[in-house]
Amino acid sequence: MVKSFPDLNPTPRILMGPGPSNVHPRVLRAMATPVIGHLDPEFLGIMNDTRDLLKFVFQTKNTFTIAVSATGSAGMETCLVNLIEPGEEVVICVNGVFGERMSDIVGRCGGKLIRVDAPWGRIIAPADLKKTLATCKPKLVALVHAETSTGAWQPIEEISKIVHEAGALLVLDTVTSLGGVPVTLDAWGVDACYSGTQKCLSCPPGLSPVSFNDRAMQAVRARKTKVQSWYLDMTMVERYWGEERFYHHTAPISMIYALREALKIVYEEGLDARFARHMANHRALVAGLHAMGMRMFAQEGHRLPMLNTVWIPEGVDDLKVRKFLLAEHNIELGGGLGAVKGKIWRVGLMGESSTKNNVLLFLGALERAFKAQGYTKLTAGAGVAAAIAAY
């Protein structure tokens, strides 16, 4: 018996979790552009456009600014496996899931891991890092700019100065922050950086923007051992993205189309306007949640505007609320990870998903979800009213 497979027809969702975010129709149309060869002169021109647009969003002049042909987690590996050799000391700042992942990669590279920890939801204190660096001589220090698991927004300027005074390279995770809040690699002195396409850039997942400055690339070229990963060895990949155009792998052509269009949308909106939009929607959402009697999780003064974390009220069932929102309103809401699983929600307002309509719809839908569970500790319409007032 031959089994039939229906045409793809997924239910349209309002993506308000930790990623992916909703994708602009222009980006989806770009993905339908006819595929040409990955060494075709026209495609090489498209790669050049993508590189230039990435430099704009990263606010950098780094020559080696590319899109790695894999997701953001591969960008994390790209930066670390290229810069770490066996036996080298590496400092990882850990205040959530993604600092833990970087720590794991250090061990897989044979590096000597030194951790600087902060409680989940709080930032890494520069003084704690400085104290640690006084006891070691690491090759690099890596930390997360926007910790997706907690909603903490890490300041970089002071930490960058401390890292470079210690003679180390600075590696930065901007998977959630790029395109939503300022990321200024050159001004901050970031040596290597990685991101993802599916968050504030509102492109489907599948590529990882990375940028290495000259100092970082010199360290890669001066290695005494081969890079752990053949596929992510940037000494080879740079020859494909550089002037040589030397074959390394078949680039995901349709994804490059999509990223170019997504970055073009960011360029047209303007970085300042885009950041202001994310912040305005964040403030309205927080006002609404506070009016509903809810408390934010991440450290005050260091809360991400695109990834809002909020404590789940006592007596409210995490999973039931998320199922209700999905079934009744087609809204995807993110749950907590690791130490805060079942304790917080992660409300994404990223890229195309960061709109006034989504904020008001979410607050109204959340009130309905609470009432469906018999939760009565809220005033009807208070969340939506507070958000409107914030606008």
N, C-alpha and C positions, 0 to 999 in steps of 0.2 A: 504493500500500500504506500503510495506517494504522499508524503506529508506536505501540506500547503503552508506557506509562510505569508502572513498578511503584509501589506505595505507598511512602512514605518509611519506612525501617526501618534507620537507621544503627546500627552496632554500638555498644553502650554502652562508653564509654571512661572511664578514670580519668585525669582531666586534671591532670597534674603538670608542665606546661610553664609558660611565662611568661604564660599567659592565652589563652583564657578558662579559668575554673575551673568545676568542676561546679556545677550549678544545683539549688537545693532544690526538691523536688516542689511545695511551696506556691507558689513563684514560677511554675513552669510552669502550675499550675492557674489562677493569677491571669491569665495571658496568654489563657486560654480564656474569661475573663469577657466577656459580650456587649459589643460596641463601641457606644458612644453618641457623640453629637456633641462636638466639641472645645470648643464654647461652651455645652454643656449645663450647667445649674447643678450637677448632681450631679458632672460631671467636673471642674468648677472647684473643687469641694470636695475632690476627690481630688488635684488639683494642690496645693491648700493643705496637705494632709496630707504630700505628698511634699516640699514646700518645708520644712515644719517638721521632718521627719525628717532632711532633708539638713543643716539647721542643727545638729541634735543631733550628727550624725556629724562634721561639720566643726568642731564646738565653736565656733560663732559666733553672733552676733546680727545679722549682716549682713542687711539687708532684701532686697538683691538676691542671693538664693541660689536658683538654678534648675537645671533639667536642660535643657541644650541638646539640640535634636533632631538629634543626630549623635554619632559615636563620640568617644573621648577625644582623638584627633588634632584633631578640630574644636574641642574645648575649648582645646587649645593655641593654635590660630588665633584663637579667640574672644578670649582674653586679649590676645594680641599685636596683632592688627589693630585692636582697639578703642583700645588705649593708645598705639600708635606712629604718629606722623605723619612724612611725608618730611623728611629732614634731621636728625631728632632722634638724639642719641647713645643707644645701648642697650648695656648690658653683659650678655652671656650667659656663664654659667658652664658649661663643657663638660668632662665626664668620662665621656662615653659617647654612644651613638647619639642620645638624645633631646635632649641639649644641642646636638648638631649640627643637628637638625631645627629647633630654635628659632632657631639662627643663620641658617638658610636663610630662614625666614619674615621675619626682620628685613630682609634684603636685598630681599625681595619687597614689603615695605611702604615701601621707600625710606629706611629708617633707616640710621644710621651704626653699623655693628657694631664693638663692642670685646669681645674674648674674654678670659676668664680660664680657662686650661686646667689640668687635672690629669691624670695618667696614668689610664688605664682601670682601674677597680677601686678607686681611691682617692677620698677626698672632696676637695672644694674647701677649701683652707686659708683661714680668715678673713684671715690676714695677706696672702695673695696678692691677695685681693679688695680689701682696704684700700689696698694699694699701687697698684692699678690706679685706684681711685676718686680717688686724690690727683692723677691726671693728666687727669681729665675731669669733665664734669658731665652724667651721663646722666639721662634721664627715668625709666628703670626698670632694675632688675637682675632677671634671671630665672634660676632654677636648678631642678634636679630634686631632689626630696626622696628618692625611691626610684628609683635608676637601673636600669631593667629590664634593660638590656643587660649590666650588670656586677654587680649585687647590692649596690652601695654605698648605705649609709644616711647621708644628709647631715644633720648637726645644723643647726638653723635659728636658735636664739636669738641667738648672737653675730653671725651674718651679718645678721640683721634689724636689729640695733642699728647696725651699720656702714653698712648701706644707708640707713637713715633719717637718720643723722647727715650723710650726703652729700646729703640732700634728694631722694632717688630713691624711686620706688615699688618694692615687692617683689612679684614674681610667682613663684608656686610651682607646680610640677608634682607632683601627688599621685596620679597615675593608679594606681600600684601600691601606694601606702601607705595610702590611705583605707580604713578598716575593718579594717586589719591591725596597724597601730602607731599611737600617738597622733598625731593631726593637730589642732592647737589654733590655729586661725587668729587668734582675738582675742588670745590670750596671746602669740603670736609676733609680732603686728603685721603679718601678711600682708595685702597690699592687694588682690591678685587671685589666685585659685587655680582650678585645673581638675583634674578627675579622670576616671575611666572607670567603667563599671558592671560590667565582666566580670572584674575581678580579685578583690580581697578582699570586694567586695559580693556576689559570686556571683549576678549578674544577667546575662542575655544581653547581648552587646555591642550598642550602638545609641544610647546616651545618654551625655552628658558633664555630670556635675555641675560647676557653676561657682559661684564666690562672689566678688563685688566689694564692698569696703567703701565707705563714703561718699567717702573721699578718691579712690579709683579712679574711682568714678562721676562725681565732679566733673571729673576729668581727661577722661573720655570726653565729657561734655557741653560742655566748654570747647574742644573740637577746632576748628581753623580749616578743616579739610578733612573731607570725608565719609569714613566708615569704608570701607576698601577693599572689604569684602564686604557686599552688601545683606543676604544671608541671616543673617549673623552680627553685624549691627549691633545692639548691645545697647540703643541708645537707642530702637529700635523694639520689640525683643523684650521689654524691661521693661514696656512698656505692655500686653502680652498677659498676662504673669505678675503684673502689678501690679493695682491696684484698677480700672483702666479696662477690662481684659479686651478690649482693642482687637485685632481680628483681624490677625495677621501671617502665620501659616502654619498648616496643619493638623497639630496635634501628633500624634506617634505614640502613639495612645491605649493600645494594648495594651502598649507598652513602659513607659508611665507606670504602668500597673497593676503590671507586673512590678517596677519599681524601688520602688514604694511597699511592696510585699510584702517585697522583699529588705531594705529599710531597716527595716521592722517587725521582721524576724527579728534584725537587728543590735541593735535597741532592746531586744528581749526578752532577748537573751543578755546585754546590758550591755557597754559598751566595755571596761572593765577585764578582765572575764572573757574577752572575745574576744581581746584583746591577749595575755593570759596563755596562752591556748590556742595561738596562733600561735608564741609564744616557746618553749613546752614542746616542741612538735613539731619546731621548728627545732633545738633543742639535742639532741634524740634523734637526729635525722637526721645532724647534724654528728658526733656521737659514733660513729654507725655508719659513716659515710664514713671517718673517721679510723682506725677499727679495720680497715678494708679497705685501709689504706695510702694513702688519697687526701688531697690537699691542697686547702683552700679557696682561692678566687681573690680575693675581695673583701678589702679592708683589715681586719685584725683590729681588733675593737672597733667597727667600723662596718659590720657585715654584716646585711643584711635577713633577718628571720625568715621572710618569706613568699616570697622569691625567693633561693634558695641557689645560688651559683655555685661550681663545683668543677673543678679541672684534670682533664683526661682523662689517665689514666695512659699513659706511653710504651708503645707497642706495641698499644694498643687502638684499634680503628677506630670513630670517632664515629658515622658513619651506620649501620654494622652493628648497633651496640648499640641505637640508637634504633629501628631497624626490628625488631629482636628483641623489644624490650619491647612494641612496639605489636602485633606479630603473636602473640606467645606469652602476653602478660599484659594486653593492652588498655590499657597505660600510655603516655600521651603524655609525652615528655621533650623539653625545649627545647635546641636547639643554640646555639652562640655566634653573635654578630653582628659584622660589621665586623672590627676588628683581632683579635678573639679567635675568629673563625669556625673551627670544627674543633679548637679548643684547650680549650674549656670546655663544660660542660653547665650548663643553667639548670633547677634543680629547683624547681617551684612548689609551695608549700604555702599556698594562698590560700583564704580563706573556707571553703566547703563541702569543698574538697579538703584542708584542713588537719586531718587526723585521725591518730590513733595507728595505725589499721589501714593507712592509705596509706603511712605511714613504714615500717612493718615489711614490708609487701608489696613496696614499692619496693626496699628493701635486699636482700631475698631474691631478687627478680627480677633485680636488677643483678648479683648473684653468679652467677646462672645465665647471664646474657648474657656475663660475662667468661669463664666456663668454656667456653662455646660457641665462643669465639675462641681457646681454648688458653692463656688468661692464667692463670698459676698462682701469682702473687705475692700470695696471700691465704689466710687460714685459714678453713676452711669454717665458716659460721655466725657468724663474728666480728662482722660488721656488725649483724646482728639482735640478737645477745647484748648488744652495747654499747648499742644503742638501748634495749633493755628495761631495762638497768641505769640508763640516764639517766632513765627514767620513774620 
